[in-house]
Amino acid sequence: MSEPTTSLDVRAIAKVPGGNRIRLSNIAIDLKGSEILRIAGEIRAMVAAGESVCNLTVGDFDPRQFRIPELLEEGTIEALRKGETNYPPSSGLPALREAIQTYYERDLGIAYDLDSIVVTAGSRPGVYGAYRAIVSRGERVIYPVPSWNNNYYTDMVEGVGVPIETTVSDAFLPTRQLLEPYVRGARMIALNSPLNPCGTAFTAEALGSICDMILEENDRRGAAGRPLFLLYDQVYWKLTFGGTEHFNPVTLRPEMARYTVFIDGLSKAFAATGVRVGWVAGPTDVIGAMNNFLGHVGTWAPRAEQVAAASLLRSPDEIVTYGVELCRKVQLRLDALYQAVMDLKASGHPVDAVSPMGAIYLSARFNLEGKRARDGSQIRTVDDVRGWLLREAGLGVVPFGAFGASSGESGWFRLSVGAVSMADIEQAIPRLRRGLDSLG
Ligand SMILES: Cc1ncc(COP(=O)(O)O)c(C=O)c1O
């Protein structure tokens, strides 16, 4: 037996406060932390203190409520047992890329070659890789707000963000009219449908006219110009309800295949956020460049999960059965919250909501600024409203400001239902009503 060694205690030497420009890169210093994670931390502390919270903040699924498909679960375990533990090819296992190709042909009606598809560790590296492959320092990226994380990705590639404020009258979706004044010289437009954080989705007409605008702009630039690309994030496309249909740019306008980069994955469609399998489909030059970048970063999806994902995507019956049940459960929760907010509105409270169309989110308005809480304190800011909802109704929600929106139409919040049960929602609704009734 070897002698125990005394470890060198370097904790005090390694502990250095952040924010020092001399020590870190400019991007690292300037990148803002996630507002959602800050709010989630506050809720964790309340739950730890034994308080009852209906946590509608996280864009995640609680496995006790939403389990991944059995094929994925069993397939991963089996693949690990079979020794699928070495490096996968950097673009993804051929079996999975072929399965994605088949999935897109079968369910979206779009045929891509294999070199148009790259597998990533969840969808995030795909988003980052697409920004990296397309946007050079100083180039403009147009994105609507509220939207998920485009501001951070733009900062990470040192692009110049052009946030376009949307309104409830357009279901918080950008229109051609809103985008058009900014497209000259822009490098990329980043869109997402169904939309995080609003739970709304493009109509064919609205998306089609944005595609026409992009095609016209690219015609204008000609073959020698740097094209305008469309990043189309459709990670929630399997989650639509109540007659809402998902549309994509390439089906609507096939010429868009030259400019469209699809972001997709298992995380939301199969409640598999921790499984970390995503992919990107798009023009072969962009995919090839992404593959170079991401290969060096090593953002491969784990090999065993890739094996299991391939067999899942090759199983149309399993996908349909799973999707029907997932949508049913998500819609049940969203509808319950929507109905509750609309009932409160009918009782005269200053609240509102947008009828859910897709994803796992409800847009709800709590226009409470200027009200006086039971303890006599005045609710002055959006963050005061958020804090009041948490304390008084035990309702954890995220303001649209966390998704880049300014306070133009203040009081709108994202309510995310993936991590709550129907019982959690049913208990929160009377608490919310009592709280609103008590406001002065
Ligand atoms: C619109 C959108 N795109 C991409 C992602 C990232 O998904 P993943 O967990 O697969 O990285 C999310 C996660 O919340 C999202 O909402």
The ligand as an SDF file (V2000), in Angstrom:
LIG
                    3D

 16 16  0  0  0  0  0  0  0  0999 V2000
  -35.8300   27.6510  -29.3290 C   0  0  0  0  0  0  0  0  0  0  0  0
  -34.7870   26.7790  -28.7150 C   0  0  0  0  0  0  0  0  0  0  0  0
  -33.7670   26.3530  -29.4730 N   0  0  0  0  0  0  0  0  0  0  0  0
  -32.8090   25.5450  -28.9770 C   0  0  0  0  0  0  0  0  0  0  0  0
  -32.8400   25.1410  -27.6530 C   0  0  0  0  0  0  0  0  0  0  0  0
  -31.7200   24.2870  -27.1260 C   0  0  0  0  0  0  0  0  0  0  0  0
  -32.0820   22.9710  -27.0320 O   0  0  0  0  0  0  0  0  0  0  0  0
  -31.0780   21.8620  -26.4810 P   0  0  0  0  0  0  0  0  0  0  0  0
  -31.4590   21.6040  -25.0690 O   0  0  0  0  0  0  0  0  0  0  0  0
  -31.2960   20.6810  -27.3700 O   0  0  0  0  0  0  0  0  0  0  0  0
  -29.6870   22.3860  -26.5770 O   0  0  0  0  0  0  0  0  0  0  0  0
  -33.8630   25.5750  -26.8230 C   0  0  0  0  0  0  0  0  0  0  0  0
  -33.8910   25.2020  -25.3980 C   0  0  0  0  0  0  0  0  0  0  0  0
  -34.6260   25.6630  -24.5950 O   0  0  0  0  0  0  0  0  0  0  0  0
  -34.8770   26.4040  -27.3770 C   0  0  0  0  0  0  0  0  0  0  0  0
  -35.9000   26.8340  -26.6360 O   0  0  0  0  0  0  0  0  0  0  0  0
  1  2  1  0
  2  3  1  0
  2 15  2  0
  3  4  2  0
  4  5  1  0
  5  6  1  0
  5 12  2  0
  6  7  1  0
  7  8  1  0
  8  9  2  0
  8 10  1  0
  8 11  1  0
 12 13  1  0
 12 15  1  0
 13 14  2  0
 15 16  1  0
M  END
$$$$
